Amino acid sequence: MKKEPGFAGEIIRQGGEVVAIVLVAALLQALWGTQWLSARTFCLVVLAAALAKTVFFFVENLQHILMATRDNMPYHRVLGLMGVNMIQITLAFAMDYWCLETAEPASFSSIDAAWSQSEQLFEFFFFSVLNFSFFGFGDVTPLTIPAKLVTMMEVLLAFFTVIFLLSDFVSLKDSLRVKKPNEE
């Protein structure tokens, strides 16, 4: 089986990004634990982190599509890259929701303060997957402005990722590809 160039490096990089997502959430939780910031200020810090991650994932998605076009990457490989990216995005936003709820326990409906952290994390991952997939059953809804803003960032990023990039990849790939003189 022929390995595609840079495949191992891509796996390591994607794994490193997952570790970074979890570390950012752990650092945010540790910051909250110091009680240096008010709940409102902490929510603004989480909001800023979510915005930075949104920009990062937006740029990464664009890089993936440009790389796929440049390298004439097979569609299944693009889907694999984007699938991993989607998992990273939903995990990142789940962590942001968890941080918001930690600081302001009424940030989301249907979250029970008596639940363990793992139960809350699962619920927020579930909420994030529903947002990203556009199902949004309504089990959990954002109630505060920071929670609504972070949710909007995820939905907009999901729209860009799913609708814009994946729905018409072949046409986009053909339109971006530079034709060589002998292809005309």
C-alpha positions as CSV (number, residue, x, y, z in Angstrom):
1,M,0.0,0.0,0.0
2,K,1.5,3.3,-1.1
3,K,1.7,6.0,1.6
4,E,0.7,9.5,0.5
5,P,3.4,12.1,1.1
6,G,3.2,13.8,4.4
7,F,0.4,11.5,5.7
8,A,2.2,10.6,8.9
9,G,3.1,14.2,9.5
10,E,-0.6,15.2,9.0
11,I,-1.7,12.6,11.5
12,I,0.8,13.9,14.1
13,R,-0.3,17.5,13.5
14,Q,-4.0,16.7,13.8
15,G,-3.3,14.7,17.0
16,G,-1.4,17.7,18.3
17,E,-4.3,20.0,17.6
18,V,-6.6,17.7,19.6
19,V,-4.1,17.9,22.5
20,A,-4.0,21.7,22.2
21,I,-7.8,21.9,22.3
22,V,-7.9,19.9,25.5
23,L,-5.0,21.9,27.0
24,V,-6.7,25.2,26.2
25,A,-9.9,24.1,28.0
26,A,-7.8,22.8,31.0
27,L,-5.9,26.1,31.2
28,L,-9.2,28.0,31.0
29,Q,-10.6,25.9,33.8
30,A,-7.4,26.4,35.9
31,L,-7.7,30.2,35.3
32,W,-11.3,30.1,36.5
33,G,-10.2,28.1,39.5
34,T,-7.9,30.9,40.6
35,Q,-10.9,33.1,41.1
36,W,-8.8,36.1,39.7
37,L,-11.5,37.0,37.2
38,S,-15.2,37.7,37.6
39,A,-17.6,35.4,35.9
40,R,-18.4,38.0,33.2
41,T,-14.7,38.6,32.5
42,F,-13.9,34.9,32.4
43,C,-16.8,34.5,29.9
44,L,-15.2,37.2,27.8
45,V,-11.9,35.3,27.9
46,V,-13.6,32.1,26.8
47,L,-15.4,34.1,24.0
48,A,-12.0,35.5,22.8
49,A,-10.5,31.9,22.9
50,A,-13.5,30.7,20.9
51,L,-13.1,33.5,18.3
52,A,-9.4,32.6,18.0
53,K,-10.2,29.0,17.4
54,T,-12.9,29.9,14.9
55,V,-10.4,31.9,12.9
56,F,-7.9,29.1,13.2
57,F,-10.3,26.4,11.9
58,F,-11.6,28.7,9.1
59,V,-8.0,29.3,7.9
60,E,-7.2,25.6,8.3
61,N,-10.2,24.6,6.2
62,L,-9.1,27.0,3.5
63,Q,-5.6,25.6,3.6
64,H,-6.9,22.0,3.3
65,I,-9.0,22.9,0.3
66,L,-6.2,24.8,-1.4
67,M,-3.7,21.9,-0.6
68,A,-6.2,19.4,-2.0
69,T,-6.5,21.4,-5.2
70,R,-2.8,22.0,-5.6
71,D,-1.9,18.3,-5.0
72,N,-5.0,16.9,-6.9
73,M,-5.8,15.1,-3.7
74,P,-8.3,12.2,-3.9
75,Y,-11.8,13.1,-2.6
76,H,-11.7,10.4,0.0
77,R,-8.6,11.9,1.5
78,V,-10.2,15.4,1.6
79,L,-13.2,13.9,3.3
80,G,-10.9,12.3,5.9
81,L,-9.1,15.5,6.6
82,M,-12.3,17.5,6.9
83,G,-13.9,14.7,9.1
84,V,-11.0,15.0,11.5
85,N,-11.3,18.7,11.4
86,M,-15.0,18.5,12.1
87,I,-14.3,16.3,15.2
88,Q,-11.8,18.9,16.4
89,I,-14.2,21.7,15.9
90,T,-17.0,20.0,17.8
91,L,-14.6,19.1,20.6
92,A,-13.3,22.6,20.8
93,F,-16.7,24.2,21.0
94,A,-17.9,21.6,23.5
95,M,-15.0,22.6,25.8
96,D,-15.9,26.3,25.3
97,Y,-19.6,25.6,26.3
98,W,-18.3,23.7,29.4
99,C,-16.1,26.6,30.4
100,L,-19.0,29.1,30.0
101,E,-21.3,26.9,32.1
102,T,-18.6,26.5,34.8
103,A,-18.4,30.3,35.2
104,E,-22.1,31.1,34.8
105,P,-24.2,28.0,35.6
106,A,-27.3,29.4,33.8
107,S,-25.5,29.8,30.5
108,F,-27.4,26.9,29.0
109,S,-30.8,25.4,29.5
110,S,-31.2,21.7,30.6
111,I,-27.7,21.5,32.2
112,D,-28.0,20.2,35.8
113,A,-25.4,21.6,38.2
114,A,-25.5,18.3,40.1
115,W,-24.1,16.4,37.0
116,S,-20.5,15.4,37.1
117,Q,-18.0,17.1,34.9
118,S,-17.9,14.1,32.5
119,E,-21.7,14.2,32.2
120,Q,-21.6,17.9,31.4
121,L,-18.8,17.4,28.9
122,F,-20.8,14.7,27.2
123,E,-23.9,16.9,27.1
124,F,-21.9,19.8,25.6
125,F,-20.2,17.5,23.0
126,F,-23.7,16.3,22.1
127,F,-24.9,19.9,21.8
128,S,-21.9,20.8,19.7
129,V,-22.4,17.8,17.3
130,L,-26.0,18.8,16.9
131,N,-25.1,22.4,16.2
132,F,-22.4,21.4,13.7
133,S,-24.7,19.0,11.9
134,F,-27.6,21.5,11.8
135,F,-29.9,19.1,13.7
136,G,-30.2,21.2,16.9
137,F,-32.9,19.2,18.7
138,G,-33.3,22.0,21.2
139,D,-32.5,19.8,24.3
140,V,-29.9,22.4,25.2
141,T,-30.1,26.1,24.3
142,P,-27.8,29.0,25.0
143,L,-29.3,31.5,27.4
144,T,-26.6,34.1,28.0
145,I,-25.1,36.4,25.3
146,P,-21.6,34.8,25.5
147,A,-23.1,31.4,25.1
148,K,-25.2,32.6,22.2
149,L,-22.2,34.2,20.5
150,V,-20.0,31.1,20.9
151,T,-22.9,29.0,19.5
152,M,-23.2,31.4,16.5
153,M,-19.5,31.0,15.8
154,E,-19.8,27.3,15.7
155,V,-22.9,27.3,13.4
156,L,-21.2,29.8,11.0
157,L,-18.0,27.7,11.0
158,A,-20.1,24.6,10.4
159,F,-22.0,26.3,7.5
160,F,-18.7,27.3,5.9
161,T,-17.2,23.8,6.4
162,V,-20.1,21.6,5.5
163,I,-22.0,23.7,2.9
164,F,-19.3,25.7,1.2
165,L,-16.4,23.3,1.2
166,L,-17.8,19.8,1.1
167,S,-21.1,20.2,-0.9
168,D,-19.4,21.2,-4.1
169,F,-15.8,20.2,-3.7
170,V,-15.3,18.9,-7.2
171,S,-16.5,22.1,-8.9
172,L,-14.5,24.2,-6.4
173,K,-11.4,22.1,-7.1
174,D,-11.8,22.4,-10.8
175,S,-12.3,26.2,-10.6
176,L,-9.2,26.7,-8.4
177,R,-6.9,24.4,-10.3
178,V,-4.4,26.2,-12.5
179,K,-4.6,24.6,-16.0
180,K,-1.3,23.7,-17.6
181,P,-0.8,24.9,-21.2
182,N,-1.1,21.3,-22.6
183,E,-4.5,20.8,-20.8
184,E,-6.4,23.3,-22.9
